Amino acid sequence: MITPDTFKASLTGIAAMDFEHWHLLKQLDRAFLAHSFQEAQSRVDEFIHAWQLHHDHEDHLMTELNFPDAKAHMAGHARLQHAYLRLRHDALEAGHNLNSARAYIDMVAHLVRDHINQHDAQYAAWAKLHSTREQAERFGIGRPAII
């Protein structure tokens, strides 16, 4: 379970990104706590869709700020999305039980936190140093997210 206290370890310092990360991790929590396989599967599919929207938003932020490692970061997003879908197929299409769904959700939650703590943190550190005042204000760079 993600709590505000445990989420502090994954804060990037970019309010827009942190807000989205918080809600995505909460979606995974709700999927993990589903009462049926079908509910878990539906919530996982909602998460995958929401994560793709988040990737698109994050890619836009990196492009707008001219982040020099943007292409590599975006390729990482594509690899993650592929992993989510591949693991979803293996765990949810083959298993058809709540335990396999929960194992999948746990794996994805680890992938998400690892990506945030490694790759997004690298981007955030760069953005704090290279964004204009207007960009910092617009994207919430250097401000905590309200969760």
N, CA and C atoms as an extended XYZ file, in Angstrom:
441
Properties=species:S:1:pos:R:3:atomname:S:1:resname:S:1:resid:I:1 pbc="F F F"
N         0.838       -1.188        0.000 N   MET     1
C         0.000        0.000        0.000 CA  MET     1
C         0.880        1.248        0.000 C   MET     1
N         0.538        2.165       -0.846 N   ILE     2
C         1.255        3.433       -0.915 CA  ILE     2
C         0.561        4.410        0.029 C   ILE     2
N         1.353        5.070        0.835 N   THR     3
C         0.835        6.099        1.738 CA  THR     3
C         1.604        7.380        1.450 C   THR     3
N         1.081        8.522        1.910 N   PRO     4
C         1.851        9.756        1.703 CA  PRO     4
C         3.277        9.650        2.261 C   PRO     4
N         3.437        8.973        3.390 N   ASP     5
C         4.781        8.841        3.964 CA  ASP     5
C         5.687        7.974        3.101 C   ASP     5
N         5.179        6.848        2.598 N   THR     6
C         6.026        5.991        1.762 CA  THR     6
C         6.253        6.613        0.392 C   THR     6
N         5.319        7.442       -0.061 N   PHE     7
C         5.466        8.091       -1.362 CA  PHE     7
C         6.570        9.144       -1.347 C   PHE     7
N         6.892        9.681       -0.194 N   LYS     8
C         7.933       10.716       -0.096 CA  LYS     8
C         9.250       10.249       -0.716 C   LYS     8
N         9.526        8.961       -0.660 N   ALA     9
C        10.759        8.427       -1.241 CA  ALA     9
C        10.756        8.513       -2.765 C   ALA     9
N         9.584        8.737       -3.368 N   SER    10
C         9.477        8.777       -4.826 CA  SER    10
C         9.156       10.161       -5.371 C   SER    10
N         9.258       11.182       -4.558 N   LEU    11
C         8.981       12.536       -5.025 CA  LEU    11
C        10.108       13.023       -5.926 C   LEU    11
N         9.727       13.646       -7.038 N   THR    12
C        10.724       14.185       -7.962 CA  THR    12
C        10.953       15.672       -7.746 C   THR    12
N         9.990       16.342       -7.140 N   GLY    13
C        10.075       17.795       -6.993 CA  GLY    13
C         9.465       18.534       -8.171 C   GLY    13
N         8.795       17.807       -9.042 N   ILE    14
C         8.021       18.420      -10.127 CA  ILE    14
C         6.566       18.084       -9.831 C   ILE    14
N         5.825       19.096       -9.385 N   ALA    15
C         4.481       18.876       -8.861 CA  ALA    15
C         3.584       18.122       -9.841 C   ALA    15
N         3.615       18.484      -11.101 N   ALA    16
C         2.741       17.837      -12.087 CA  ALA    16
C         3.042       16.336      -12.186 C   ALA    16
N         4.312       15.996      -12.220 N   MET    17
C         4.688       14.582      -12.317 CA  MET    17
C         4.371       13.844      -11.022 C   MET    17
N         4.709       14.455       -9.886 N   ASP    18
C         4.466       13.795       -8.604 CA  ASP    18
C         2.979       13.542       -8.379 C   ASP    18
N         2.144       14.499       -8.756 N   PHE    19
C         0.697       14.345       -8.617 CA  PHE    19
C         0.223       13.142       -9.433 C   PHE    19
N         0.687       13.041      -10.667 N   GLU    20
C         0.293       11.917      -11.512 CA  GLU    20
C         0.839       10.594      -10.983 C   GLU    20
N         2.089       10.585      -10.537 N   HIS    21
C         2.675        9.357       -9.988 CA  HIS    21
C         1.858        8.875       -8.792 C   HIS    21
N         1.501        9.788       -7.908 N   TRP    22
C         0.712        9.432       -6.725 CA  TRP    22
C        -0.593        8.740       -7.137 C   TRP    22
N        -1.300        9.349       -8.068 N   HIS    23
C        -2.589        8.782       -8.467 CA  HIS    23
C        -2.434        7.462       -9.219 C   HIS    23
N        -1.379        7.312       -9.963 N   LEU    24
C        -1.139        6.034      -10.650 CA  LEU    24
C        -0.828        4.924       -9.646 C   LEU    24
N        -0.023        5.226       -8.655 N   LEU    25
C         0.278        4.218       -7.634 CA  LEU    25
C        -0.962        3.888       -6.811 C   LEU    25
N        -1.815        4.867       -6.568 N   LYS    26
C        -3.075        4.603       -5.873 CA  LYS    26
C        -3.981        3.708       -6.721 C   LYS    26
N        -3.950        3.895       -8.047 N   GLN    27
C        -4.721        3.009       -8.928 CA  GLN    27
C        -4.254        1.560       -8.772 C   GLN    27
N        -2.942        1.376       -8.684 N   LEU    28
C        -2.417        0.020       -8.501 CA  LEU    28
C        -2.860       -0.549       -7.160 C   LEU    28
N        -2.883        0.284       -6.124 N   ASP    29
C        -3.377       -0.174       -4.820 CA  ASP    29
C        -4.822       -0.661       -4.935 C   ASP    29
N        -5.660        0.129       -5.591 N   ARG    30
C        -7.064       -0.257       -5.739 CA  ARG    30
C        -7.192       -1.555       -6.539 C   ARG    30
N        -6.358       -1.721       -7.539 N   ALA    31
C        -6.380       -2.965       -8.313 CA  ALA    31
C        -5.961       -4.143       -7.435 C   ALA    31
N        -4.935       -3.941       -6.621 N   PHE    32
C        -4.444       -5.011       -5.744 CA  PHE    32
C        -5.518       -5.428       -4.743 C   PHE    32
N        -6.314       -4.465       -4.282 N   LEU    33
C        -7.338       -4.737       -3.276 CA  LEU    33
C        -8.678       -5.170       -3.876 C   LEU    33
N        -8.706       -5.395       -5.177 N   ALA    34
C        -9.946       -5.826       -5.836 CA  ALA    34
C       -10.459       -7.111       -5.193 C   ALA    34
N       -11.766       -7.281       -5.229 N   HIS    35
C       -12.403       -8.449       -4.613 CA  HIS    35
C       -12.606       -9.606       -5.582 C   HIS    35
N       -12.372       -9.347       -6.854 N   SER    36
C       -12.524      -10.419       -7.834 CA  SER    36
C       -11.466      -10.269       -8.913 C   SER    36
N       -11.238      -11.355       -9.624 N   PHE    37
C       -10.285      -11.322      -10.724 CA  PHE    37
C       -10.730      -10.317      -11.779 C   PHE    37
N       -12.018      -10.315      -12.105 N   GLN    38
C       -12.529       -9.424      -13.140 CA  GLN    38
C       -12.345       -7.953      -12.743 C   GLN    38
N       -12.577       -7.638      -11.478 N   GLU    39
C       -12.383       -6.262      -11.003 CA  GLU    39
C       -10.907       -5.884      -11.092 C   GLU    39
N       -10.020       -6.782      -10.685 N   ALA    40
C        -8.580       -6.515      -10.755 CA  ALA    40
C        -8.155       -6.305      -12.200 C   ALA    40
N        -8.641       -7.147      -13.098 N   GLN    41
C        -8.288       -7.039      -14.515 CA  GLN    41
C        -8.762       -5.700      -15.082 C   GLN    41
N        -9.953       -5.293      -14.749 N   SER    42
C       -10.492       -4.018      -15.224 CA  SER    42
C        -9.665       -2.848      -14.696 C   SER    42
N        -9.303       -2.903      -13.431 N   ARG    43
C        -8.513       -1.817      -12.844 CA  ARG    43
C        -7.095       -1.786      -13.407 C   ARG    43
N        -6.542       -2.935      -13.696 N   VAL    44
C        -5.218       -2.988      -14.336 CA  VAL    44
C        -5.288       -2.329      -15.701 C   VAL    44
N        -6.331       -2.627      -16.452 N   ASP    45
C        -6.473       -2.021      -17.777 CA  ASP    45
C        -6.624       -0.504      -17.678 C   ASP    45
N        -7.346       -0.022      -16.669 N   GLU    46
C        -7.460        1.424      -16.442 CA  GLU    46
C        -6.095        2.021      -16.116 C   GLU    46
N        -5.322        1.319      -15.280 N   PHE    47
C        -3.981        1.787      -14.939 CA  PHE    47
C        -3.104        1.880      -16.190 C   PHE    47
N        -3.111        0.840      -17.019 N   ILE    48
C        -2.261        0.831      -18.219 CA  ILE    48
C        -2.607        2.012      -19.109 C   ILE    48
N        -3.876        2.278      -19.270 N   HIS    49
C        -4.292        3.423      -20.088 CA  HIS    49
C        -3.831        4.737      -19.447 C   HIS    49
N        -4.037        4.881      -18.146 N   ALA    50
C        -3.627        6.103      -17.444 CA  ALA    50
C        -2.116        6.287      -17.484 C   ALA    50
N        -1.361        5.187      -17.374 N   TRP    51
C         0.101        5.282      -17.409 CA  TRP    51
C         0.572        5.743      -18.786 C   TRP    51
N        -0.090        5.299      -19.834 N   GLN    52
C         0.270        5.756      -21.176 CA  GLN    52
C         0.017        7.259      -21.309 C   GLN    52
N        -1.097        7.729      -20.791 N   LEU    53
C        -1.375        9.170      -20.813 CA  LEU    53
C        -0.305        9.934      -20.029 C   LEU    53
N         0.099        9.377      -18.900 N   HIS    54
C         1.159       10.013      -18.100 CA  HIS    54
C         2.463       10.051      -18.889 C   HIS    54
N         2.817        8.943      -19.527 N   HIS    55
C         4.038        8.922      -20.349 CA  HIS    55
C         3.977       10.001      -21.413 C   HIS    55
N         2.840       10.116      -22.068 N   ASP    56
C         2.692       11.132      -23.111 CA  ASP    56
C         2.901       12.530      -22.534 C   ASP    56
N         2.342       12.771      -21.357 N   HIS    57
C         2.488       14.075      -20.713 CA  HIS    57
C         3.941       14.326      -20.332 C   HIS    57
N         4.569       13.332      -19.747 N   GLU    58
C         5.966       13.462      -19.336 CA  GLU    58
C         6.876       13.656      -20.548 C   GLU    58
N         6.599       12.932      -21.626 N   ASP    59
C         7.378       13.096      -22.854 CA  ASP    59
C         7.259       14.523      -23.375 C   ASP    59
N         6.063       15.079      -23.307 N   HIS    60
C         5.841       16.462      -23.736 CA  HIS    60
C         6.655       17.432      -22.873 C   HIS    60
N         6.657       17.220      -21.561 N   LEU    61
C         7.429       18.093      -20.668 CA  LEU    61
C         8.916       18.045      -21.009 C   LEU    61
N         9.432       16.837      -21.213 N   MET    62
C        10.860       16.690      -21.528 CA  MET    62
C        11.207       17.342      -22.855 C   MET    62
N        10.338       17.176      -23.831 N   THR    63
C        10.574       17.766      -25.150 CA  THR    63
C        10.548       19.287      -25.059 C   THR    63
N         9.573       19.819      -24.339 N   GLU    64
C         9.457       21.271      -24.223 CA  GLU    64
C        10.663       21.886      -23.521 C   GLU    64
N        11.232       21.168      -22.565 N   LEU    65
C        12.398       21.682      -21.842 CA  LEU    65
C        13.720       21.333      -22.527 C   LEU    65
N        13.645       20.629      -23.661 N   ASN    66
C        14.849       20.214      -24.398 CA  ASN    66
C        15.790       19.363      -23.554 C   ASN    66
N        15.228       18.432      -22.804 N   PHE    67
C        16.015       17.509      -21.995 CA  PHE    67
C        16.904       16.688      -22.922 C   PHE    67
N        18.229       16.720      -22.741 N   PRO    68
C        19.134       16.057      -23.682 CA  PRO    68
C        18.971       14.538      -23.740 C   PRO    68
N        18.477       13.915      -22.687 N   ASP    69
C        18.286       12.467      -22.676 CA  ASP    69
C        16.828       12.076      -22.930 C   ASP    69
N        16.057       12.996      -23.507 N   ALA    70
C        14.622       12.755      -23.705 CA  ALA    70
C        14.356       11.502      -24.542 C   ALA    70
N        15.094       11.315      -25.632 N   LYS    71
C        14.829       10.152      -26.499 CA  LYS    71
C        15.045        8.845      -25.748 C   LYS    71
N        16.088        8.770      -24.965 N   ALA    72
C        16.349        7.548      -24.193 CA  ALA    72
C        15.270        7.345      -23.133 C   ALA    72
N        14.856        8.424      -22.497 N   HIS    73
C        13.814        8.337      -21.476 CA  HIS    73
C        12.501        7.877      -22.111 C   HIS    73
N        12.182        8.444      -23.269 N   MET    74
C        10.954        8.059      -23.966 CA  MET    74
C        11.009        6.597      -24.408 C   MET    74
N        12.173        6.142      -24.830 N   ALA    75
C        12.332        4.732      -25.193 CA  ALA    75
C        12.104        3.852      -23.970 C   ALA    75
N        12.536        4.329      -22.806 N   GLY    76
C        12.267        3.613      -21.556 CA  GLY    76
C        10.779        3.521      -21.276 C   GLY    76
N        10.050        4.599      -21.563 N   HIS    77
C         8.587        4.565      -21.398 CA  HIS    77
C         7.974        3.494      -22.300 C   HIS    77
N         8.430        3.435      -23.542 N   ALA    78
C         7.901        2.442      -24.474 CA  ALA    78
C         8.206        1.022      -23.987 C   ALA    78
N         9.425        0.811      -23.468 N   ARG    79
C         9.783       -0.512      -22.940 CA  ARG    79
C         8.907       -0.870      -21.741 C   ARG    79
N         8.658        0.102      -20.860 N   LEU    80
C         7.790       -0.162      -19.706 CA  LEU    80
C         6.381       -0.521      -20.157 C   LEU    80
N         5.842        0.234      -21.089 N   GLN    81
C         4.489       -0.039      -21.570 CA  GLN    81
C         4.423       -1.449      -22.165 C   GLN    81
N         5.447       -1.819      -22.913 N   HIS    82
C         5.499       -3.166      -23.486 CA  HIS    82
C         5.564       -4.215      -22.364 C   HIS    82
N         6.365       -3.960      -21.344 N   ALA    83
C         6.473       -4.895      -20.217 CA  ALA    83
C         5.138       -5.026      -19.496 C   ALA    83
N         4.446       -3.899      -19.269 N   TYR    84
C         3.144       -3.960      -18.607 CA  TYR    84
C         2.191       -4.848      -19.388 C   TYR    84
N         2.165       -4.664      -20.702 N   LEU    85
C         1.238       -5.435      -21.536 CA  LEU    85
C         1.637       -6.914      -21.610 C   LEU    85
N         2.941       -7.179      -21.738 N   ARG    86
C         3.406       -8.564      -21.788 CA  ARG    86
C         3.127       -9.285      -20.469 C   ARG    86
N         3.459       -8.634      -19.369 N   LEU    87
C         3.199       -9.239      -18.059 CA  LEU    87
C         1.699       -9.397      -17.818 C   LEU    87
N         0.925       -8.413      -18.287 N   ARG    88
C        -0.524       -8.498      -18.130 CA  ARG    88
C        -1.038       -9.745      -18.842 C   ARG    88
N        -0.556       -9.962      -20.052 N   HIS    89
C        -0.985      -11.146      -20.802 CA  HIS    89
C        -0.616      -12.418      -20.040 C   HIS    89
N         0.624      -12.502      -19.584 N   ASP    90
C         1.089      -13.702      -18.890 CA  ASP    90
C         0.326      -13.946      -17.592 C   ASP    90
N         0.084      -12.890      -16.815 N   ALA    91
C        -0.533      -13.052      -15.498 CA  ALA    91
C        -2.056      -13.077      -15.550 C   ALA    91
N        -2.640      -12.278      -16.427 N   LEU    92
C        -4.087      -12.135      -16.391 CA  LEU    92
C        -4.809      -12.980      -17.434 C   LEU    92
N        -4.193      -13.222      -18.560 N   GLU    93
C        -4.861      -14.038      -19.569 CA  GLU    93
C        -4.676      -15.526      -19.286 C   GLU    93
N        -3.514      -15.879      -18.777 N   ALA    94
C        -3.232      -17.290      -18.532 CA  ALA    94
C        -3.714      -17.741      -17.155 C   ALA    94
N        -3.572      -16.870      -16.149 N   GLY    95
C        -3.849      -17.277      -14.776 CA  GLY    95
C        -5.311      -17.309      -14.400 C   GLY    95
N        -6.024      -16.280      -14.771 N   HIS    96
C        -7.450      -16.161      -14.447 CA  HIS    96
C        -7.751      -16.345      -12.967 C   HIS    96
N        -6.882      -15.864      -12.110 N   ASN    97
C        -7.216      -15.893      -10.689 CA  ASN    97
C        -6.674      -14.644      -10.013 C   ASN    97
N        -7.221      -14.332       -8.871 N   LEU    98
C        -6.878      -13.108       -8.168 CA  LEU    98
C        -5.427      -13.104       -7.707 C   LEU    98
N        -4.889      -14.259       -7.363 N   ASN    99
C        -3.487      -14.318       -6.933 CA  ASN    99
C        -2.545      -13.949       -8.071 C   ASN    99
N        -2.818      -14.412       -9.279 N   SER   100
C        -1.958      -14.053      -10.410 CA  SER   100
C        -2.090      -12.562      -10.707 C   SER   100
N        -3.288      -12.018      -10.568 N   ALA   101
C        -3.497      -10.579      -10.772 CA  ALA   101
C        -2.707       -9.784       -9.748 C   ALA   101
N        -2.747      -10.210       -8.500 N   ARG   102
C        -2.014       -9.486       -7.446 CA  ARG   102
C        -0.507       -9.587       -7.645 C   ARG   102
N        -0.025      -10.713       -8.108 N   ALA   103
C         1.413      -10.858       -8.388 CA  ALA   103
C         1.818       -9.903       -9.503 C   ALA   103
N         0.996       -9.808      -10.536 N   TYR   104
C         1.249       -8.870      -11.635 CA  TYR   104
C         1.287       -7.442      -11.114 C   TYR   104
N         0.298       -7.066      -10.345 N   ILE   105
C         0.201       -5.699       -9.827 CA  ILE   105
C         1.423       -5.367       -8.980 C   ILE   105
N         1.864       -6.306       -8.177 N   ASP   106
C         3.050       -6.086       -7.348 CA  ASP   106
C         4.292       -5.870       -8.213 C   ASP   106
N         4.441       -6.675       -9.277 N   MET   107
C         5.585       -6.501      -10.186 CA  MET   107
C         5.549       -5.126      -10.847 C   MET   107
N         4.382       -4.726      -11.316 N   VAL   108
C         4.253       -3.437      -11.993 CA  VAL   108
C         4.533       -2.295      -11.019 C   VAL   108
N         4.047       -2.397       -9.794 N   ALA   109
C         4.304       -1.343       -8.806 CA  ALA   109
C         5.808       -1.171       -8.585 C   ALA   109
N         6.554       -2.269       -8.560 N   HIS   110
C         8.016       -2.176       -8.407 CA  HIS   110
C         8.641       -1.512       -9.638 C   HIS   110
N         8.181       -1.877      -10.823 N   LEU   111
C         8.700       -1.247      -12.040 CA  LEU   111
C         8.427        0.252      -12.050 C   LEU   111
N         7.247        0.634      -11.635 N   VAL   112
C         6.867        2.051      -11.596 CA  VAL   112
C         7.774        2.809      -10.636 C   VAL   112
N         7.902        2.310       -9.409 N   ARG   113
C         8.732        3.008       -8.414 CA  ARG   113
C        10.192        3.073       -8.852 C   ARG   113
N        10.702        2.002       -9.449 N   ASP   114
C        12.082        2.017       -9.941 CA  ASP   114
C        12.262        3.076      -11.027 C   ASP   114
N        11.314        3.165      -11.945 N   HIS   115
C        11.403        4.169      -13.010 CA  HIS   115
C        11.375        5.583      -12.419 C   HIS   115
N        10.482        5.824      -11.491 N   ILE   116
C        10.388        7.148      -10.866 CA  ILE   116
C        11.689        7.484      -10.146 C   ILE   116
N        12.164        6.564       -9.325 N   ASN   117
C        13.328        6.835       -8.479 CA  ASN   117
C        14.638        6.919       -9.252 C   ASN   117
N        14.698        6.305      -10.410 N   GLN   118
C        15.927        6.366      -11.191 CA  GLN   118
C        15.815        7.374      -12.332 C   GLN   118
N        14.953        7.098      -13.267 N   HIS   119
C        14.900        7.892      -14.495 CA  HIS   119
C        14.193        9.238      -14.324 C   HIS   119
N        13.043        9.224      -13.663 N   ASP   120
C        12.331       10.494      -13.474 CA  ASP   120
C        13.099       11.422      -12.535 C   ASP   120
N        13.754       10.856      -11.546 N   ALA   121
C        14.553       11.680      -10.631 CA  ALA   121
C        15.712       12.339      -11.382 C   ALA   121
N        16.314       11.621      -12.321 N   GLN   122
C        17.396       12.185      -13.130 CA  GLN   122
C        16.875       13.358      -13.962 C   GLN   122
N        15.737       13.159      -14.608 N   TYR   123
C        15.128       14.235      -15.395 CA  TYR   123
C        14.779       15.423      -14.502 C   TYR   123
N        14.191       15.172      -13.342 N   ALA   124
C        13.779       16.251      -12.442 CA  ALA   124
C        14.978       17.082      -11.987 C   ALA   124
N        16.071       16.406      -11.667 N   ALA   125
C        17.271       17.139      -11.246 CA  ALA   125
C        17.758       18.043      -12.376 C   ALA   125
N        17.749       17.536      -13.592 N   TRP   126
C        18.154       18.342      -14.743 CA  TRP   126
C        17.192       19.506      -14.941 C   TRP   126
N        15.892       19.236      -14.873 N   ALA   127
C        14.877       20.274      -15.108 CA  ALA   127
C        14.984       21.408      -14.092 C   ALA   127
N        15.292       21.091      -12.858 N   LYS   128
C        15.430       22.126      -11.820 CA  LYS   128
C        16.563       23.090      -12.151 C   LYS   128
N        17.590       22.590      -12.810 N   LEU   129
C        18.737       23.427      -13.147 CA  LEU   129
C        18.572       24.184      -14.465 C   LEU   129
N        17.752       23.657      -15.375 N   HIS   130
C        17.718       24.202      -16.734 CA  HIS   130
C        16.389       24.808      -17.167 C   HIS   130
N        15.397       24.810      -16.327 N   SER   131
C        14.110       25.379      -16.737 CA  SER   131
C        14.118       26.890      -16.511 C   SER   131
N        13.339       27.563      -17.321 N   THR   132
C        13.165       29.003      -17.123 CA  THR   132
C        12.210       29.216      -15.953 C   THR   132
N        12.152       30.427      -15.476 N   ARG   133
C        11.228       30.733      -14.379 CA  ARG   133
C         9.791       30.423      -14.797 C   ARG   133
N         9.455       30.792      -16.040 N   GLU   134
C         8.099       30.552      -16.549 CA  GLU   134
C         7.808       29.052      -16.621 C   GLU   134
N         8.760       28.252      -17.084 N   GLN   135
C         8.569       26.805      -17.154 CA  GLN   135
C         8.440       26.210      -15.753 C   GLN   135
N         9.265       26.669      -14.852 N   ALA   136
C         9.206       26.173      -13.470 CA  ALA   136
C         7.836       26.444      -12.860 C   ALA   136
N         7.313       27.631      -13.096 N   GLU   137
C         5.984       27.970      -12.584 CA  GLU   137
C         4.906       27.114      -13.233 C   GLU   137
N         4.966       26.995      -14.542 N   ARG   138
C         3.931       26.272      -15.284 CA  ARG   138
C         3.882       24.792      -14.934 C   ARG   138
N         5.038       24.155      -14.753 N   PHE   139
C         5.082       22.720      -14.506 CA  PHE   139
C         5.233       22.359      -13.030 C   PHE   139
N         5.385       23.361      -12.189 N   GLY   140
C         5.549       23.077      -10.772 CA  GLY   140
C         6.914       22.518      -10.440 C   GLY   140
N         7.931       22.920      -11.190 N   ILE   141
C         9.289       22.430      -10.945 CA  ILE   141
C         9.810       23.081       -9.665 C   ILE   141
N        10.213       22.239       -8.731 N   GLY   142
C        10.708       22.725       -7.447 CA  GLY   142
C         9.615       22.906       -6.406 C   GLY   142
N         8.391       22.535       -6.754 N   ARG   143
C         7.277       22.633       -5.784 CA  ARG   143
C         6.776       21.255       -5.431 C   ARG   143
N         6.368       21.064       -4.196 N   PRO   144
C         5.805       19.756       -3.814 CA  PRO   144
C         4.408       19.590       -4.405 C   PRO   144
N         4.074       18.367       -4.699 N   ALA   145
C         2.727       18.062       -5.187 CA  ALA   145
C         1.774       18.017       -4.013 C   ALA   145
N         0.555       18.378       -4.264 N   ILE   146
C        -0.483       18.259       -3.240 CA  ILE   146
C        -1.145       16.918       -3.447 C   ILE   146
N        -0.922       16.018       -2.483 N   ILE   147
C        -1.502       14.677       -2.596 CA  ILE   147
C        -2.443       14.405       -1.443 C   ILE   147
